[in-house]
Amino acid sequence: MGHTAKKYQTKIEEFQSYFKSHNKYKEHVGHSSKVHSVGWSCDGKRLASGSFDRSVCVYTLDRDRLNKEYVFKGHGGSVDQLCWHQSHPDLLSTASGDRSVRIWDTRVQKCVNTIMTKGENINITWSPNGNSIAVGNKEDLVTFIDARTYTIQAEEQFHFEVNEISWNNTSDLFFLTNGQGCVHILSYPDLKRQHILKAHPGTCICIEFDPTGKYFATGSADALVSLWDINELACKRVFTRMDWPVRTISFSHDGQLLASASEDLIIDIGFVETGDKIADISVESATFTVAWHPSSYLLAYACDDKDSYDRKRDAGSLKVWGFSND
C-alpha cells in the first residue's frame, strides 16, 4: 500500500469510528407539509427550511439543539428551493411556484425584496461572490438577478429540461444539469457555451461543488453519483451504492465527505477521495434535500415522512444527524 493509500485508509477508519459515536439525530417539525429544501447560513448558526406549505422556517443552532427562531410567510406557492448568501449570514433567497423570488433578512426578520419572474420557479442558486442570483422555472427559463440592485440582468431560455443550476466557486462559470444526462458549462456573465459534459446515461438531476474547489459531483436518475475534477473535467470516480435516482447531494465543509440521497431508505455518506462508505443514515421515506453544516460534521435533511398519528398527512419535519451519542 502506497503512502497516499495508507493515509486515506487511516482517514476512512477515523471517520467510520467518529460516526459510530456520532450517529444520533434530532428531529424538528416546523411545517404542515413536506419540506423541499434545507440550507445552513454561511456561519453555521442558522438552518432554514422551505416547504410545500409556502413558508420558510429559520432555526438557530445552540450546541446540540435546534431552536425554531421564526417563520417567514409571504410566498403564495410552494417554496421549492432556498439558498443563503455565501458570505453574508443574514441573507436568504427563496424560489417559489408563485413566480417570485424573495430575499429575507434575519436581522429584521422579514422579506426585504420580491422579484417577480415569468414562471413557476423550481430552483435557485446564489453566486459565491454574492453578486448574482439565478433562478430556474418549470419551462426551463433561467433568470439572472443582480443581487445588489435586485433587478433582472438577463434571461436565458433553454430548449431542454434544466434540473439544477450552480456557479463554480469562482463565479465565472455557470453549470446546469439536464434531462439528457449532460452538464452544460457556460461562461458568466456572457453566458457563452464553453463545454457540454456527457455525464450520465440517465437524466442528470443535481450538481454540487466541493468547498475546496477541486471537484464537483453530479447525481443522476441512473442511481449513480459521479465525481469530476473541475480543472480537467474528467470523471474521477463513481459512487454506486444507491438503487434509485439520486435527488440531492452535499459535500462536507472540508470536501472530504459526500452525502447522497434518493428514494432509497438510506442516506449514503462516502469518502470523496476513494468512494469508500463512511456511514449511512436510515430513513423511512424518500429524501428530498441534504445539506452539510459549513464547519462541522452535522447533516441536515428532509424526507417525505408522514405524520405518525395520521399517515395521510405530511410530517413537515427536518432532521439533523451527527450529534454525539453521549
C-alpha beads as a LAMMPS data file, in Angstrom:
LAMMPS data file: protein, C-alpha beads

326 atoms
325 bonds

1 atom types
1 bond types

-500.0 500.0 xlo xhi
-500.0 500.0 ylo yhi
-500.0 500.0 zlo zhi

Masses

1 110.0

Atoms # bond

1 1 1 0.000 0.000 0.000
2 1 1 1.456 3.374 -1.058
3 1 1 1.802 6.358 1.244
4 1 1 -1.324 8.108 -0.121
5 1 1 -3.432 4.941 0.038
6 1 1 -2.295 4.379 3.629
7 1 1 -3.144 7.989 4.519
8 1 1 -6.633 7.610 3.016
9 1 1 -7.177 4.296 4.792
10 1 1 -6.310 5.895 8.145
11 1 1 -8.689 8.794 7.432
12 1 1 -11.502 6.423 6.415
13 1 1 -11.116 4.464 9.653
14 1 1 -11.080 7.699 11.686
15 1 1 -14.301 8.878 10.048
16 1 1 -16.001 5.488 10.419
17 1 1 -15.103 5.412 14.094
18 1 1 -16.237 9.047 14.624
19 1 1 -19.677 8.419 13.111
20 1 1 -20.182 5.247 15.147
21 1 1 -20.238 7.524 18.208
22 1 1 -21.903 10.482 16.431
23 1 1 -24.922 8.957 14.716
24 1 1 -27.728 10.482 16.731
25 1 1 -30.275 12.717 15.008
26 1 1 -32.641 15.431 16.222
27 1 1 -35.992 15.967 14.547
28 1 1 -37.892 19.260 14.289
29 1 1 -41.411 19.739 12.971
30 1 1 -41.741 23.244 11.605
31 1 1 -44.135 22.831 8.693
32 1 1 -47.611 21.485 7.981
33 1 1 -46.497 19.923 4.694
34 1 1 -43.404 18.341 3.162
35 1 1 -40.050 20.114 3.348
36 1 1 -38.480 20.617 -0.093
37 1 1 -35.210 22.335 0.783
38 1 1 -32.847 22.839 3.727
39 1 1 -29.748 25.017 3.978
40 1 1 -27.296 26.412 6.549
41 1 1 -26.255 30.051 6.800
42 1 1 -22.569 30.580 5.942
43 1 1 -21.618 30.994 9.631
44 1 1 -23.487 27.782 10.525
45 1 1 -25.590 29.496 13.200
46 1 1 -28.904 29.103 11.396
47 1 1 -30.695 26.419 9.421
48 1 1 -33.581 27.268 7.094
49 1 1 -36.228 25.003 5.576
50 1 1 -38.649 25.719 2.726
51 1 1 -41.874 23.785 2.365
52 1 1 -44.851 22.962 0.205
53 1 1 -46.868 24.822 2.881
54 1 1 -45.500 28.118 1.373
55 1 1 -43.464 29.042 4.441
56 1 1 -39.798 29.235 5.400
57 1 1 -38.687 28.223 8.912
58 1 1 -35.461 29.505 10.408
59 1 1 -33.806 27.665 13.297
60 1 1 -30.811 28.590 15.420
61 1 1 -28.222 26.005 16.372
62 1 1 -27.350 26.064 20.065
63 1 1 -24.646 23.444 20.715
64 1 1 -26.625 20.254 20.035
65 1 1 -30.091 21.788 19.887
66 1 1 -32.045 23.461 17.130
67 1 1 -34.474 26.137 18.254
68 1 1 -37.166 27.472 15.947
69 1 1 -36.499 31.187 15.655
70 1 1 -39.239 32.370 13.302
71 1 1 -41.385 31.532 10.292
72 1 1 -41.264 33.621 7.127
73 1 1 -44.590 33.855 5.308
74 1 1 -45.419 35.684 2.107
75 1 1 -44.988 33.265 -0.773
76 1 1 -48.241 32.337 -2.497
77 1 1 -46.955 28.940 -3.633
78 1 1 -44.703 26.079 -2.602
79 1 1 -41.165 27.092 -1.554
80 1 1 -39.218 24.675 -3.736
81 1 1 -35.638 25.712 -3.088
82 1 1 -33.718 28.114 -0.891
83 1 1 -30.127 29.272 -0.628
84 1 1 -28.226 31.579 1.680
85 1 1 -25.739 34.261 0.686
86 1 1 -22.326 32.587 0.819
87 1 1 -20.614 35.302 2.859
88 1 1 -23.455 37.294 4.449
89 1 1 -25.024 35.153 7.221
90 1 1 -28.309 37.096 7.425
91 1 1 -29.488 36.968 3.807
92 1 1 -31.581 34.126 2.422
93 1 1 -33.195 33.717 -1.005
94 1 1 -36.174 31.509 -1.881
95 1 1 -37.714 30.329 -5.149
96 1 1 -41.411 29.583 -5.319
97 1 1 -44.111 28.304 -7.609
98 1 1 -45.809 31.709 -7.171
99 1 1 -43.486 33.152 -9.887
100 1 1 -41.395 35.113 -7.426
101 1 1 -38.005 35.144 -5.751
102 1 1 -37.890 36.557 -2.235
103 1 1 -34.929 37.839 -0.263
104 1 1 -35.237 37.567 3.513
105 1 1 -33.088 39.288 6.138
106 1 1 -32.877 37.587 9.532
107 1 1 -31.837 40.858 11.234
108 1 1 -35.203 42.462 10.514
109 1 1 -36.994 39.089 10.307
110 1 1 -38.871 39.830 7.092
111 1 1 -38.794 39.847 3.315
112 1 1 -36.695 42.789 2.100
113 1 1 -37.190 42.223 -1.631
114 1 1 -39.520 40.413 -4.013
115 1 1 -38.505 39.884 -7.636
116 1 1 -41.283 38.765 -9.983
117 1 1 -40.274 36.237 -12.642
118 1 1 -42.005 34.682 -15.660
119 1 1 -42.847 31.196 -14.455
120 1 1 -43.160 28.732 -11.592
121 1 1 -39.705 28.655 -10.048
122 1 1 -38.181 25.352 -9.002
123 1 1 -34.504 26.042 -8.311
124 1 1 -32.280 28.857 -7.121
125 1 1 -28.576 29.495 -6.578
126 1 1 -26.574 32.453 -5.285
127 1 1 -23.160 33.096 -6.842
128 1 1 -20.279 32.581 -4.378
129 1 1 -19.143 36.194 -4.841
130 1 1 -22.631 37.299 -3.763
131 1 1 -23.298 39.459 -6.834
132 1 1 -25.886 37.367 -8.694
133 1 1 -28.822 35.065 -8.112
134 1 1 -30.033 32.617 -10.749
135 1 1 -33.479 31.051 -10.673
136 1 1 -34.868 28.356 -12.962
137 1 1 -38.530 27.680 -13.709
138 1 1 -40.640 24.776 -14.940
139 1 1 -40.374 26.000 -18.562
140 1 1 -36.549 25.811 -18.455
141 1 1 -36.093 29.583 -18.385
142 1 1 -33.214 30.730 -16.160
143 1 1 -33.427 34.300 -14.856
144 1 1 -30.307 36.100 -13.596
145 1 1 -30.831 38.709 -10.896
146 1 1 -28.339 41.379 -9.805
147 1 1 -28.178 40.734 -6.050
148 1 1 -27.059 44.298 -5.318
149 1 1 -29.967 46.063 -7.029
150 1 1 -32.434 43.116 -7.118
151 1 1 -33.152 43.759 -10.781
152 1 1 -33.239 41.165 -13.566
153 1 1 -29.977 41.237 -15.558
154 1 1 -30.657 38.529 -18.127
155 1 1 -32.942 35.658 -19.046
156 1 1 -31.877 32.536 -20.889
157 1 1 -34.382 30.123 -22.407
158 1 1 -33.069 26.570 -22.728
159 1 1 -34.587 24.020 -25.104
160 1 1 -34.019 21.030 -22.855
161 1 1 -35.025 20.013 -19.330
162 1 1 -32.974 22.076 -16.855
163 1 1 -32.779 20.327 -13.485
164 1 1 -30.288 22.097 -11.239
165 1 1 -28.139 25.191 -11.646
166 1 1 -24.948 26.338 -9.935
167 1 1 -21.936 28.582 -10.295
168 1 1 -18.430 27.261 -9.807
169 1 1 -16.604 28.546 -6.697
170 1 1 -15.058 31.485 -8.570
171 1 1 -18.435 32.645 -10.015
172 1 1 -17.100 32.869 -13.590
173 1 1 -18.674 29.656 -14.923
174 1 1 -22.320 28.656 -14.750
175 1 1 -23.317 24.965 -14.730
176 1 1 -26.663 23.323 -15.376
177 1 1 -27.735 19.691 -15.414
178 1 1 -30.217 18.432 -17.983
179 1 1 -32.637 15.669 -18.906
180 1 1 -30.226 14.123 -21.401
181 1 1 -27.634 13.299 -18.732
182 1 1 -25.428 16.269 -19.628
183 1 1 -23.833 19.118 -17.732
184 1 1 -23.777 22.367 -19.720
185 1 1 -20.998 24.796 -18.784
186 1 1 -21.408 28.465 -19.707
187 1 1 -19.080 31.400 -19.141
188 1 1 -20.509 34.055 -16.827
189 1 1 -21.741 36.759 -17.213
190 1 1 -21.804 36.482 -21.035
191 1 1 -23.446 33.006 -20.946
192 1 1 -21.457 31.622 -23.870
193 1 1 -21.364 27.837 -24.090
194 1 1 -17.939 26.509 -23.092
195 1 1 -18.496 22.786 -22.839
196 1 1 -21.115 20.039 -22.710
197 1 1 -20.178 17.158 -20.467
198 1 1 -21.880 13.831 -21.150
199 1 1 -22.069 12.842 -17.503
200 1 1 -24.695 10.079 -17.208
201 1 1 -26.822 7.776 -19.370
202 1 1 -29.883 8.876 -17.355
203 1 1 -31.280 12.314 -16.501
204 1 1 -28.735 14.410 -14.616
205 1 1 -30.634 15.687 -11.575
206 1 1 -28.340 17.507 -9.151
207 1 1 -24.922 19.169 -9.037
208 1 1 -22.765 20.341 -6.148
209 1 1 -19.307 21.933 -5.888
210 1 1 -16.887 20.958 -3.172
211 1 1 -15.768 23.840 -0.900
212 1 1 -12.069 23.322 -1.714
213 1 1 -12.632 23.975 -5.429
214 1 1 -11.160 20.659 -6.534
215 1 1 -14.263 18.695 -7.536
216 1 1 -17.913 18.840 -8.402
217 1 1 -20.364 15.957 -8.165
218 1 1 -23.487 15.089 -10.142
219 1 1 -26.380 12.837 -9.157
220 1 1 -28.483 11.085 -11.741
221 1 1 -31.628 9.089 -12.463
222 1 1 -29.289 6.147 -13.168
223 1 1 -28.774 5.950 -9.335
224 1 1 -25.115 6.972 -9.700
225 1 1 -23.150 9.892 -8.278
226 1 1 -20.103 10.894 -10.318
227 1 1 -17.189 12.928 -9.037
228 1 1 -15.487 15.274 -11.507
229 1 1 -12.146 17.017 -11.473
230 1 1 -13.061 20.643 -12.064
231 1 1 -9.908 21.563 -13.993
232 1 1 -9.677 18.501 -16.225
233 1 1 -13.477 17.923 -16.476
234 1 1 -12.625 14.255 -16.039
235 1 1 -14.680 11.757 -14.033
236 1 1 -12.573 10.617 -11.081
237 1 1 -14.912 8.037 -9.571
238 1 1 -18.496 6.885 -9.325
239 1 1 -20.460 6.171 -6.153
240 1 1 -22.694 3.184 -6.826
241 1 1 -24.440 2.335 -3.542
242 1 1 -27.872 3.751 -4.447
243 1 1 -30.674 1.871 -6.217
244 1 1 -32.923 4.866 -7.022
245 1 1 -32.457 8.209 -8.802
246 1 1 -30.142 10.448 -6.787
247 1 1 -32.049 13.626 -5.969
248 1 1 -29.718 15.531 -3.700
249 1 1 -26.022 15.616 -2.782
250 1 1 -23.843 17.677 -0.437
251 1 1 -20.115 17.987 0.306
252 1 1 -18.884 18.397 3.887
253 1 1 -17.131 21.664 4.807
254 1 1 -13.654 20.168 4.229
255 1 1 -14.604 18.473 0.955
256 1 1 -13.804 15.025 2.377
257 1 1 -17.314 13.573 2.625
258 1 1 -20.165 13.393 0.143
259 1 1 -23.745 12.731 1.238
260 1 1 -26.187 11.393 -1.378
261 1 1 -29.904 10.713 -1.061
262 1 1 -32.743 9.329 -3.137
263 1 1 -35.820 7.168 -2.671
264 1 1 -33.531 4.580 -1.071
265 1 1 -34.194 4.197 2.638
266 1 1 -30.671 5.296 3.458
267 1 1 -28.627 8.459 3.012
268 1 1 -25.159 7.410 1.889
269 1 1 -22.019 9.106 3.190
270 1 1 -18.910 8.345 1.150
271 1 1 -15.233 9.289 1.371
272 1 1 -14.592 11.579 -1.593
273 1 1 -11.023 10.509 -2.432
274 1 1 -11.724 6.765 -2.664
275 1 1 -15.507 6.337 -2.773
276 1 1 -15.450 4.161 0.379
277 1 1 -18.554 4.096 2.533
278 1 1 -18.146 6.017 5.795
279 1 1 -21.660 5.703 7.186
280 1 1 -25.292 5.635 6.230
281 1 1 -28.388 7.123 7.810
282 1 1 -31.578 5.059 7.890
283 1 1 -34.672 6.946 6.733
284 1 1 -38.305 5.900 6.383
285 1 1 -39.104 7.523 3.055
286 1 1 -37.647 9.341 0.041
287 1 1 -35.226 12.163 0.870
288 1 1 -35.642 15.483 -0.951
289 1 1 -32.738 17.522 0.364
290 1 1 -29.455 17.173 2.292
291 1 1 -27.007 19.848 3.482
292 1 1 -23.794 19.567 5.476
293 1 1 -23.084 22.230 8.092
294 1 1 -20.411 24.746 6.908
295 1 1 -17.925 23.943 9.675
296 1 1 -18.853 20.694 11.443
297 1 1 -19.974 17.147 10.631
298 1 1 -23.702 17.746 11.032
299 1 1 -26.025 16.830 8.174
300 1 1 -29.468 18.410 7.801
301 1 1 -32.014 16.532 5.687
302 1 1 -35.730 16.282 4.999
303 1 1 -37.753 13.282 3.849
304 1 1 -41.255 12.644 2.563
305 1 1 -42.280 11.472 6.044
306 1 1 -45.880 11.026 7.130
307 1 1 -47.370 12.101 10.445
308 1 1 -47.076 9.241 12.959
309 1 1 -50.724 9.666 14.079
310 1 1 -52.275 10.373 10.681
311 1 1 -50.475 8.508 7.884
312 1 1 -52.221 10.574 5.195
313 1 1 -50.660 13.812 6.462
314 1 1 -47.120 15.018 5.740
315 1 1 -44.938 15.254 8.816
316 1 1 -43.353 18.564 7.724
317 1 1 -40.176 17.755 9.604
318 1 1 -36.468 18.159 9.131
319 1 1 -33.697 16.244 10.865
320 1 1 -30.095 16.965 11.769
321 1 1 -27.742 13.981 12.106
322 1 1 -24.241 13.720 13.532
323 1 1 -24.754 14.537 17.212
324 1 1 -22.748 12.678 19.839
325 1 1 -24.385 9.561 21.273
326 1 1 -23.353 10.545 24.814

Bonds

1 1 1 2
2 1 2 3
3 1 3 4
4 1 4 5
5 1 5 6
6 1 6 7
7 1 7 8
8 1 8 9
9 1 9 10
10 1 10 11
11 1 11 12
12 1 12 13
13 1 13 14
14 1 14 15
15 1 15 16
16 1 16 17
17 1 17 18
18 1 18 19
19 1 19 20
20 1 20 21
21 1 21 22
22 1 22 23
23 1 23 24
24 1 24 25
25 1 25 26
26 1 26 27
27 1 27 28
28 1 28 29
29 1 29 30
30 1 30 31
31 1 31 32
32 1 32 33
33 1 33 34
34 1 34 35
35 1 35 36
36 1 36 37
37 1 37 38
38 1 38 39
39 1 39 40
40 1 40 41
41 1 41 42
42 1 42 43
43 1 43 44
44 1 44 45
45 1 45 46
46 1 46 47
47 1 47 48
48 1 48 49
49 1 49 50
50 1 50 51
51 1 51 52
52 1 52 53
53 1 53 54
54 1 54 55
55 1 55 56
56 1 56 57
57 1 57 58
58 1 58 59
59 1 59 60
60 1 60 61
61 1 61 62
62 1 62 63
63 1 63 64
64 1 64 65
65 1 65 66
66 1 66 67
67 1 67 68
68 1 68 69
69 1 69 70
70 1 70 71
71 1 71 72
72 1 72 73
73 1 73 74
74 1 74 75
75 1 75 76
76 1 76 77
77 1 77 78
78 1 78 79
79 1 79 80
80 1 80 81
81 1 81 82
82 1 82 83
83 1 83 84
84 1 84 85
85 1 85 86
86 1 86 87
87 1 87 88
88 1 88 89
89 1 89 90
90 1 90 91
91 1 91 92
92 1 92 93
93 1 93 94
94 1 94 95
95 1 95 96
96 1 96 97
97 1 97 98
98 1 98 99
99 1 99 100
100 1 100 101
101 1 101 102
102 1 102 103
103 1 103 104
104 1 104 105
105 1 105 106
106 1 106 107
107 1 107 108
108 1 108 109
109 1 109 110
110 1 110 111
111 1 111 112
112 1 112 113
113 1 113 114
114 1 114 115
115 1 115 116
116 1 116 117
117 1 117 118
118 1 118 119
119 1 119 120
120 1 120 121
121 1 121 122
122 1 122 123
123 1 123 124
124 1 124 125
125 1 125 126
126 1 126 127
127 1 127 128
128 1 128 129
129 1 129 130
130 1 130 131
131 1 131 132
132 1 132 133
133 1 133 134
134 1 134 135
135 1 135 136
136 1 136 137
137 1 137 138
138 1 138 139
139 1 139 140
140 1 140 141
141 1 141 142
142 1 142 143
143 1 143 144
144 1 144 145
145 1 145 146
146 1 146 147
147 1 147 148
148 1 148 149
149 1 149 150
150 1 150 151
151 1 151 152
152 1 152 153
153 1 153 154
154 1 154 155
155 1 155 156
156 1 156 157
157 1 157 158
158 1 158 159
159 1 159 160
160 1 160 161
161 1 161 162
162 1 162 163
163 1 163 164
164 1 164 165
165 1 165 166
166 1 166 167
167 1 167 168
168 1 168 169
169 1 169 170
170 1 170 171
171 1 171 172
172 1 172 173
173 1 173 174
174 1 174 175
175 1 175 176
176 1 176 177
177 1 177 178
178 1 178 179
179 1 179 180
180 1 180 181
181 1 181 182
182 1 182 183
183 1 183 184
184 1 184 185
185 1 185 186
186 1 186 187
187 1 187 188
188 1 188 189
189 1 189 190
190 1 190 191
191 1 191 192
192 1 192 193
193 1 193 194
194 1 194 195
195 1 195 196
196 1 196 197
197 1 197 198
198 1 198 199
199 1 199 200
200 1 200 201
201 1 201 202
202 1 202 203
203 1 203 204
204 1 204 205
205 1 205 206
206 1 206 207
207 1 207 208
208 1 208 209
209 1 209 210
210 1 210 211
211 1 211 212
212 1 212 213
213 1 213 214
214 1 214 215
215 1 215 216
216 1 216 217
217 1 217 218
218 1 218 219
219 1 219 220
220 1 220 221
221 1 221 222
222 1 222 223
223 1 223 224
224 1 224 225
225 1 225 226
226 1 226 227
227 1 227 228
228 1 228 229
229 1 229 230
230 1 230 231
231 1 231 232
232 1 232 233
233 1 233 234
234 1 234 235
235 1 235 236
236 1 236 237
237 1 237 238
238 1 238 239
239 1 239 240
240 1 240 241
241 1 241 242
242 1 242 243
243 1 243 244
244 1 244 245
245 1 245 246
246 1 246 247
247 1 247 248
248 1 248 249
249 1 249 250
250 1 250 251
251 1 251 252
252 1 252 253
253 1 253 254
254 1 254 255
255 1 255 256
256 1 256 257
257 1 257 258
258 1 258 259
259 1 259 260
260 1 260 261
261 1 261 262
262 1 262 263
263 1 263 264
264 1 264 265
265 1 265 266
266 1 266 267
267 1 267 268
268 1 268 269
269 1 269 270
270 1 270 271
271 1 271 272
272 1 272 273
273 1 273 274
274 1 274 275
275 1 275 276
276 1 276 277
277 1 277 278
278 1 278 279
279 1 279 280
280 1 280 281
281 1 281 282
282 1 282 283
283 1 283 284
284 1 284 285
285 1 285 286
286 1 286 287
287 1 287 288
288 1 288 289
289 1 289 290
290 1 290 291
291 1 291 292
292 1 292 293
293 1 293 294
294 1 294 295
295 1 295 296
296 1 296 297
297 1 297 298
298 1 298 299
299 1 299 300
300 1 300 301
301 1 301 302
302 1 302 303
303 1 303 304
304 1 304 305
305 1 305 306
306 1 306 307
307 1 307 308
308 1 308 309
309 1 309 310
310 1 310 311
311 1 311 312
312 1 312 313
313 1 313 314
314 1 314 315
315 1 315 316
316 1 316 317
317 1 317 318
318 1 318 319
319 1 319 320
320 1 320 321
321 1 321 322
322 1 322 323
323 1 323 324
324 1 324 325
325 1 325 326
